[in-house]
């Protein structure tokens, strides 16, 4: 079978020859029943029968891999898609660098590899659960459709990880696949595995921040896994990255459109002071300082996903050839890191200092640094919108020590500039740094649905172009009565 094309016959579209793999096919078809039940229970609330203009992967050819059409989300064709195999591919890093990549799980790394796949898989349904009620307050049909596109693709990414578990990890993999459908975001007894995926997504600005910041972490993790010496994982994550790009687009342009509307209304009303929150809120827009506080929250929550700055687990995964660095194949060093060092921010004597640490142990820090650089570039693009209107305000990333729950800085309180604060000072200043109850209540008061084609809520600007080159008044979602 041509790996570029997808076999659409049967229940599960795939390009992995599932029809000839009867054991895995039977296991996945059984799992499919539980997945559909989960989707009805925890997927988008109130829109399961609506027709949504969605893209569906029909190929893994980057020149034309998707088709667009109306579909009810429970009928979406979730498939198992691997990027084309690279002939004679070699393991690009670690102790096995230069050896032929593995097509089967190497026994000595079985537990480590399964753990990485399960953690990645757990994030995918978690975000769907976090966003399940957002459809009821969508600011436009365009945004509603983008939410649902993100949701169904997160569902497909879950399928991608479940396939690897079912195919390569036997009974243990099947048990893990079942448990991925049992955990629930925010549940006290069976929460999702990573903290950021147990937070609520109560409003659309939170959703846009999540898809900008947290999906970008997903991209960084996928880029590192795409380097894996276990070739099926590499090929799976390489194709997932194709879809992940749209999720970050939704976040960056979503926040950008919020900023655009705020700045435009400020200009029309003659408001020169961006700190005049009361005046801006009377206009029905989200003021720039509140956007900054939401940015601070979501950036800091996402940093925790990178784990401890110094990590034996990360070192072991790299040394084993299981998980590389961000774009490992573009880096120029020995790709073994046994003698190298990397600068790491540490907490020493109550102060934040930079120390050289063994490069292998500092891999989480390096990946996080790459992430921070990408975030900074995106925020620079948001600031260009503000500059265009001549408004004296600049969005900034907070210091990496700010509001941390995991890692070196979890035991201290730091402000957005990285100054260590006493507990009493933190309590006094907290609402200057993070969204207050008043901020949250105001944002939620704006969350009124707009379901007329081509119309947008008061707090967000229209996009510059439509999805699939559709006109501005296109009916992206045909809402079922």
C-alpha positions in Angstrom: 0.0 0.0 0.0 1.2 3.5 -0.8 2.2 5.0 2.6 1.2 8.5 1.4 -2.5 7.5 0.9 -4.9 6.6 3.6 -7.1 3.5 3.4 -10.7 4.6 4.2 -12.3 1.2 4.0 -13.5 0.0 7.4 -14.0 1.6 10.7 -10.5 3.0 11.2 -8.8 5.0 8.4 -5.1 4.2 8.4 -1.9 3.9 6.4 -0.4 1.1 8.6 -1.9 -1.9 6.8 -4.4 -2.5 9.6 -6.5 -4.9 7.5 -3.6 -7.4 7.6 -2.9 -6.9 11.3 -5.9 -8.7 12.7 -4.9 -8.7 16.4 -4.3 -5.0 16.5 -7.3 -4.2 14.3 -9.6 -6.2 16.7 -8.2 -4.5 19.7 -8.6 -1.0 18.2 -12.2 -1.7 17.1 -13.0 -2.8 20.6 -11.3 0.4 22.0 -13.3 2.5 19.4 -16.5 1.7 21.3 -15.2 3.1 24.5 -13.7 6.1 22.7 -17.1 7.0 21.1 -18.7 6.7 24.5 -16.0 9.0 26.0 -16.5 11.5 23.1 -20.3 11.7 23.7 -19.7 12.0 27.5 -16.8 14.4 27.5 -16.6 16.0 24.0 -18.1 19.3 23.0 -21.3 19.8 25.0 -24.5 20.5 23.0 -23.0 20.2 19.4 -22.7 16.5 18.7 -25.4 16.7 16.0 -24.2 19.9 14.4 -22.6 19.8 11.0 -19.1 21.3 11.2 -16.9 22.3 8.3 -13.8 20.3 9.3 -10.6 19.2 7.7 -9.9 15.5 7.7 -6.5 13.9 6.9 -6.7 11.8 3.7 -3.0 11.6 3.1 0.4 12.2 4.7 1.7 14.0 1.6 2.5 17.6 2.8 1.4 19.0 -0.6 -2.2 18.0 0.0 -3.0 16.0 3.0 -6.5 17.1 4.0 -10.0 17.6 2.7 -12.7 20.0 4.0 -16.3 19.1 4.4 -19.3 19.2 6.7 -19.4 16.3 9.2 -21.0 15.6 12.6 -18.2 15.3 15.1 -19.1 11.7 16.3 -18.8 10.6 12.6 -15.4 12.2 12.2 -12.9 9.8 10.6 -10.3 9.4 13.3 -7.4 7.6 11.8 -4.0 6.2 12.4 -1.5 8.0 10.3 2.3 7.7 10.2 4.6 9.9 8.2 6.5 8.1 5.4 9.4 5.9 6.4 12.8 7.4 5.9 15.0 4.8 4.1 18.0 3.7 6.1 17.3 6.1 8.9 19.8 5.9 11.8 19.3 6.8 15.4 20.5 10.4 15.6 21.6 10.8 19.2 22.5 9.1 22.4 24.5 5.9 23.1 23.1 4.2 20.0 23.8 7.1 17.6 24.5 5.9 14.1 22.8 2.5 14.6 19.7 1.5 12.5 16.5 2.8 14.0 14.3 0.3 15.9 11.1 -1.0 14.3 10.2 -3.0 17.5 10.5 -1.8 21.1 14.0 -2.5 22.5 13.4 -4.6 25.6 15.7 -2.7 27.9 13.8 0.6 27.2 10.3 -0.8 27.1 9.1 0.7 30.4 10.6 4.1 29.6 9.1 4.2 26.1 5.7 3.2 27.3 5.7 5.9 29.9 6.5 8.6 27.4 3.7 7.4 25.1 1.2 7.3 27.9 2.0 10.8 29.1 1.7 12.2 25.6 -1.5 10.3 25.0 -3.0 11.5 28.3 -2.7 15.2 27.3 -4.8 14.7 24.2 -8.2 13.8 25.7 -7.5 16.1 28.6 -7.6 19.2 26.5 -10.9 18.1 24.9 -12.4 17.7 28.4 -11.1 21.1 29.5 -12.8 22.8 26.5 -16.0 20.8 26.3 -18.3 23.7 27.4 -16.7 26.5 25.3 -19.0 26.0 22.3 -21.9 27.5 24.3 -20.1 30.9 24.4 -18.3 31.0 21.1 -17.8 34.6 19.8 -18.5 33.5 16.2 -19.1 30.5 14.0 -15.6 30.8 12.7 -14.2 30.4 16.2 -16.7 27.7 17.0 -15.4 25.7 14.0 -11.8 26.2 15.0 -12.5 24.9 18.5 -14.1 21.8 17.1 -11.2 21.3 14.7 -8.7 21.4 17.6 -10.9 19.0 19.5 -11.2 16.3 16.8 -7.5 16.5 16.0 -6.6 16.1 19.7 -8.9 13.0 19.5 -6.9 11.8 16.5 -3.6 12.3 18.4 -5.0 10.2 21.2 -5.7 7.5 18.5 -2.1 7.8 17.4 -0.7 7.0 20.8 -3.2 4.3 21.5 -2.2 2.6 18.2 1.4 2.5 19.4 0.3 1.0 22.8 -1.9 -1.6 21.2 0.6 -2.5 18.5 3.8 -2.7 20.5 3.1 -3.2 24.2 0.7 -6.2 24.3 -1.6 -6.6 27.4 0.1 -3.7 29.2 -0.5 -1.4 26.3 -4.2 -2.4 26.1 -4.6 -1.7 29.8 -2.9 1.7 29.4 -5.2 2.5 26.4 -8.3 1.8 28.5 -7.0 4.0 31.3 -6.6 6.9 28.9 -10.4 6.8 28.6 -11.0 6.5 32.4 -9.0 9.5 33.7 -10.8 12.9 33.7 -9.4 16.5 33.6 -9.8 18.0 37.1 -11.3 14.9 38.7 -10.3 14.6 42.3 -10.0 10.8 42.2 -8.8 10.2 38.6 -7.2 13.4 37.3 -5.1 13.7 34.2 -1.4 13.0 34.7 0.0 16.6 34.2 -1.2 19.6 36.3 -1.8 22.0 33.5 -4.3 19.6 32.0 -6.4 19.6 35.2 -7.0 23.4 35.0 -10.3 24.8 33.9 -10.7 26.6 30.5 -13.6 28.9 31.6 -13.5 31.4 28.7 -12.3 32.0 25.2 -9.3 34.1 26.1 -8.2 31.2 28.2 -8.7 28.9 25.2 -6.6 31.1 23.0 -3.9 31.4 25.6 -4.0 27.6 26.0 -3.6 26.9 22.3 -0.8 29.5 22.1 1.2 28.4 25.1 0.2 24.8 26.0 -0.1 23.5 22.5 3.3 25.0 21.8 4.7 22.9 24.6 3.0 20.0 22.8 4.8 21.0 19.7 8.2 21.0 21.5 7.6 17.6 23.0 6.5 16.2 19.7 9.6 17.6 18.0 11.7 15.9 20.6 9.9 12.6 20.2 10.0 12.9 16.4 13.8 12.4 16.7 13.2 9.1 18.5 15.2 6.0 17.6 12.0 4.0 17.9 10.8 4.7 14.3 7.1 4.1 14.7 7.0 6.8 17.4 9.1 9.2 15.3 6.8 8.7 12.2 3.7 9.1 14.3 4.8 12.4 15.9 6.1 13.8 12.7 2.6 13.7 11.2 1.0 15.0 14.4 3.1 18.1 14.1 1.4 18.8 10.8 -1.9 19.2 12.6 -0.5 20.8 15.7 0.5 23.9 13.6 -3.2 24.8 13.2 -3.8 24.7 17.0 -1.1 27.2 17.6 -2.4 29.3 14.7 -5.8 29.4 16.5 -4.1 30.6 19.7 -1.8 33.2 18.2 -4.4 34.8 15.9 -7.1 34.5 18.6 -5.2 36.5 21.1 -4.1 38.9 18.3 -7.7 39.5 17.3 -8.6 40.3 21.0 -5.8 42.8 21.1 -6.8 44.2 17.7 -10.4 44.9 18.9 -9.2 46.4 22.2 -6.8 48.8 20.5 -9.3 49.7 17.8 -12.0 50.6 20.4 -9.4 52.5 22.5 -8.5 54.6 19.4 -12.1 55.3 18.5 -12.9 56.3 22.1 -9.8 58.5 22.4 -8.5 56.5 25.3 -4.7 57.0 25.4 -4.0 55.4 28.8 -3.9 51.6 28.5 -4.1 51.4 32.3 -7.6 53.0 32.3 -9.2 49.6 32.9 -12.6 51.1 33.8 -13.0 53.1 30.6 -11.9 50.2 28.4 -14.3 47.8 30.1 -17.2 50.2 29.5 -16.4 49.6 25.8 -17.0 45.8 26.2 -13.4 44.8 25.3 -10.6 43.1 27.3 -8.1 45.7 28.6 -4.4 45.1 27.8 -3.3 44.7 31.5 -5.8 41.9 31.9 -4.5 40.2 28.8 -1.0 40.5 30.3 -2.2 38.8 33.5 -3.8 36.0 31.6 -0.6 35.6 29.6 1.4 35.4 32.9 -0.9 32.6 34.2 -0.9 30.4 31.1 2.8 30.8 30.5 3.7 29.8 34.0 1.3 26.9 34.1 2.8 25.6 30.8 6.4 25.9 32.0 5.6 23.3 34.7 5.0 20.8 31.9 8.7 20.7 31.1 9.4 19.2 34.5 12.4 19.7 36.7 15.3 21.7 35.3 17.7 18.9 36.3 16.2 15.6 35.3 17.7 12.1 35.4 14.7 10.8 33.5 15.3 13.2 30.6 19.0 12.2 30.6 18.2 8.5 30.5 15.7 9.0 27.6 18.3 10.9 25.6 21.1 8.5 26.3 18.8 5.6 25.3 17.9 7.2 22.0 14.2 7.4 22.9 13.7 11.2 23.1 15.9 13.8 21.5 16.2 17.6 21.7 14.1 20.1 19.8 15.2 19.7 16.1 18.1 17.4 17.1 18.9 16.9 13.4 19.7 20.6 13.0 22.1 20.9 16.0 25.9 20.8 15.6 27.5 18.9 18.4 28.4 15.3 19.1 24.7 14.4 19.9 25.9 12.3 22.9 26.4 15.1 25.4 28.4 12.9 27.8 31.0 15.7 28.4 29.1 18.9 27.6 27.5 21.4 29.9 24.5 23.7 29.7 23.6 26.9 31.7 20.7 26.3 34.1 18.9 28.7 36.4 19.1 27.4 40.0 17.9 28.5 43.4 21.0 29.0 45.6 20.8 30.5 49.0 17.4 32.0 48.2 18.8 33.7 45.1 18.3 32.8 41.4 21.7 32.2 39.8 22.9 30.6 36.5 25.1 27.6 36.8 26.7 25.3 34.3 25.3 21.8 34.6 25.9 18.5 32.8 24.2 18.8 29.4 22.5 15.4 29.7 20.9 16.3 33.0 19.8 19.8 31.7 17.8 18.6 28.7 14.5 19.8 30.2 16.0 23.2 30.7 17.3 23.3 27.1 13.9 22.3 25.7 12.2 24.9 27.9 14.7 27.6 26.7 13.8 26.8 23.1 10.1 27.0 24.0 10.6 30.4 25.7 12.3 31.8 22.6 9.3 30.7 20.4 6.8 32.3 22.9 8.8 35.5 22.9 8.7 35.7 19.1 4.9 35.2 19.1 4.4 37.9 21.7 6.6 40.2 19.6 4.0 39.8 16.8 1.2 40.7 19.3 3.1 43.8 20.3 3.3 44.9 16.6 -0.5 45.1 16.7 -0.3 47.4 19.7 2.4 49.5 18.1 0.3 49.9 15.0 -2.2 51.8 17.0 0.5 53.9 18.8 -0.6 52.7 22.3 2.2 52.9 24.9 2.0 49.3 26.1 4.1 46.2 25.7 3.2 42.6 26.5 6.1 40.7 28.1 6.8 37.1 29.2 7.2 36.8 33.0 10.4 35.4 34.5 10.6 31.6 34.4 10.7 31.6 38.2 7.2 33.3 38.4 4.3 31.3 39.8 5.9 27.9 39.5 4.6 24.6 41.0 7.3 22.3 39.7 11.1 22.5 39.6 13.7 24.8 41.1 11.4 27.7 41.9 8.4 25.8 43.3 9.3 26.6 46.8 9.6 30.4 46.4 7.4 33.3 45.4 8.8 35.5 42.6 7.4 38.5 40.8 7.2 38.7 37.0 10.8 40.1 36.9 12.2 37.2 38.9 12.6 39.0 42.2 12.1 36.7 45.2 9.2 37.9 47.4 8.3 37.2 51.0 4.9 35.4 51.4 3.2 38.6 52.7 4.5 40.7 49.7 3.3 38.0 47.3 -0.2 38.1 48.8 -0.3 41.9 48.4 0.8 41.9 44.8 -0.7 38.7 43.5 -3.6 40.4 41.8 -1.2 42.7 39.9 0.4 39.6 38.3 -2.4 37.1 37.9 -6.1 37.4 36.9 -8.2 38.4 39.9 -11.7 37.3 40.7 -12.9 40.6 39.3 -10.9 40.0 36.0 -12.4 36.6 35.7 -15.9 37.8 36.4 -15.6 40.5 33.8 -14.2 38.2 31.1 -16.9 35.7 31.7 -19.5 38.5 31.5 -18.4 39.0 27.9 -18.8 35.4 26.9 -22.1 35.7 25.0 -22.5 33.4 22.0 -22.6 34.9 18.5 -24.1 32.3 16.0 -24.9 34.5 13.0 -22.7 33.9 10.0 -20.1 36.6 9.6 -20.8 38.2 13.0 -18.4 38.5 15.9 -18.7 39.3 19.6 -17.8 42.8 20.8 -14.5 41.8 22.3 -12.8 40.2 19.3 -12.0 41.3 15.7 -12.8 39.3 12.6 -10.0 37.2 11.1 -8.1 38.5 8.1 -9.0 35.4 6.0 -11.4 32.5 6.3 -10.7 28.8 6.7 -10.2 27.1 3.3 -10.5 30.5 1.7 -14.2 30.8 2.6 -16.0 34.2 2.6 -16.6 36.1 5.8 -20.2 35.1 6.1 -19.6 31.4 5.5 -21.6 29.1 7.8 -18.8 27.2 9.4 -21.1 25.4 11.8 -24.7 24.4 11.0 -26.1 24.3 14.6 -28.6 21.6 15.1 -31.9 22.8 16.6 
